């Protein structure tokens, strides 16, 4: 019985860690792309954590529709808009690769497999959320819908990459 509780807790921890890595990826890339450190932050006081950007008047969270508008204050010509919008997905994917391959090398196959499954589930839920919210109204919410609006072809390619990467990791474990 105790082993199941530990497994469930480890899946929850992995989910939290992978989700948090999305916000860290968005935060770090925002800094790299020129958003001043005083104008970007990760809100640690809420769950799930969100990256916020100061738009000159208030802090705009990454789950708000005005988030990319706030970012555009620092990237006026949208040179890196798609990259910034997809940075959370890339951050989470990078951590998934690191966890999976590290655990596979250490012969911790169950943890490696859990990382791939949790990551895949997280991305599927986020994609479904983006699609459902967008179909229900005019809101553009969620990473996948935002990147689709910015560049549909590149977004489709990214979705294929994200899931092929997870398939390759699953095969490697």
C-alpha positions in Angstrom: 0.0 0.0 0.0 2.8 2.5 0.9 4.5 1.9 -2.4 1.5 3.1 -4.3 1.3 6.3 -2.2 5.0 6.9 -3.0 4.4 6.3 -6.7 1.4 8.7 -6.7 3.4 11.4 -4.8 6.3 10.9 -7.3 4.0 11.5 -10.3 2.6 14.6 -8.6 6.1 15.8 -7.9 7.2 15.2 -11.5 4.1 17.0 -12.8 4.9 20.0 -10.6 8.5 20.0 -11.6 7.8 19.8 -15.3 5.1 22.5 -15.1 7.4 24.7 -13.1 10.1 24.2 -15.7 7.8 25.8 -18.3 7.6 29.0 -16.3 11.4 29.0 -15.7 12.0 28.5 -19.4 9.7 31.4 -20.2 11.4 33.6 -17.5 14.9 32.8 -18.6 14.2 33.4 -22.3 12.4 36.6 -21.5 15.5 37.8 -19.8 17.7 36.7 -22.7 15.4 38.4 -25.2 15.8 41.8 -23.4 13.0 41.9 -20.9 14.6 43.7 -17.9 14.8 41.6 -14.7 12.7 44.2 -12.9 9.9 43.7 -15.4 9.6 39.9 -15.4 9.0 37.5 -12.5 7.7 34.1 -11.6 4.7 34.3 -9.2 5.7 31.7 -6.6 2.7 32.6 -4.3 0.1 31.0 -6.6 -0.4 27.5 -7.9 0.3 26.8 -10.6 3.2 29.3 -10.8 3.0 31.8 -13.6 5.5 34.1 -15.3 4.4 37.7 -15.2 5.5 40.7 -17.1 5.1 44.3 -16.0 3.3 46.2 -18.8 4.0 49.7 -17.3 0.8 49.7 -15.2 0.4 46.3 -13.7 1.8 42.7 -13.7 0.3 40.6 -16.4 0.3 36.8 -15.8 1.1 34.3 -18.5 -2.5 33.0 -18.3 -3.9 36.3 -19.2 -4.8 37.4 -22.8 -2.7 40.6 -22.5 0.5 38.6 -21.7 2.0 38.7 -25.2 0.9 42.4 -25.5 2.9 43.1 -22.4 5.9 41.2 -23.9 5.6 43.2 -27.1 6.6 46.3 -25.1 10.1 44.8 -25.0 10.0 43.3 -28.5 8.3 46.0 -30.5 8.8 44.4 -33.9 8.0 40.8 -32.7 11.3 39.5 -33.8 11.2 36.8 -31.1 7.5 36.6 -30.4 7.0 33.0 -31.4 10.2 31.9 -29.6 9.0 33.6 -26.4 5.5 32.2 -26.7 6.9 28.7 -27.1 9.7 28.9 -24.6 7.7 27.2 -21.8 7.2 24.1 -24.0 10.9 24.1 -24.9 11.9 24.5 -21.2 9.7 21.6 -20.2 10.9 19.4 -23.1 14.5 20.0 -22.2 13.9 19.0 -18.6 12.0 15.9 -19.7 15.0 14.8 -21.9 17.4 15.4 -19.0 15.4 13.5 -16.4 14.5 10.6 -18.8 18.1 10.1 -20.1 19.7 10.6 -16.7 17.4 8.0 -15.1 17.8 5.6 -18.0 21.6 5.8 -17.6 21.2 5.2 -13.9 18.9 2.2 -14.7 16.0 4.0 -13.0 13.7 2.9 -15.8 10.5 3.4 -13.8 11.3 7.0 -13.1 12.4 7.6 -16.7 9.2 6.2 -18.0 7.2 8.2 -15.5 8.9 11.4 -16.7 7.9 10.7 -20.3 4.3 9.7 -19.4 3.8 12.7 -17.2 5.3 15.1 -19.7 3.2 13.6 -22.5 0.1 13.9 -20.4 0.9 17.5 -19.4 1.3 18.5 -23.0 -1.9 16.7 -24.1 -3.9 18.4 -21.3 -2.5 21.8 -22.1 -3.2 21.3 -25.8 -6.8 20.2 -25.1 -7.3 23.1 -22.8 -6.0 25.6 -25.4 -8.3 24.2 -28.1 -11.4 24.0 -25.9 -11.0 27.5 -24.4 -10.4 28.9 -27.9 -13.4 27.1 -29.5 -15.7 28.2 -26.7 -15.0 31.9 -27.3 -12.7 34.5 -28.8 -10.1 34.0 -26.0 -6.6 33.0 -27.1 -5.3 31.2 -24.1 -2.7 28.5 -23.6 0.7 28.1 -25.2 -0.5 26.0 -28.1 -3.2 28.3 -29.2 -1.0 31.3 -28.9 1.8 29.8 -31.0 -0.8 28.7 -33.6 -2.1 32.2 -33.9 1.4 33.6 -34.3 2.5 31.0 -37.0 0.3 28.1 -37.8 2.8 26.1 -39.8 5.6 26.5 -37.3 3.2 25.6 -34.5 2.2 22.4 -36.3 5.8 21.5 -36.8 6.5 22.2 -33.1 3.6 20.0 -32.0 5.0 17.1 -34.2 8.4 17.7 -32.7 7.2 17.7 -29.1 5.3 14.4 -29.5 8.0 12.7 -31.6 10.6 13.6 -29.0 8.4 12.0 -26.3 7.9 8.9 -28.5 11.7 8.6 -29.0 12.2 9.0 -25.3 9.6 6.3 -24.6 11.3 4.0 -27.1 14.7 4.7 -25.4 13.4 3.6 -22.0 
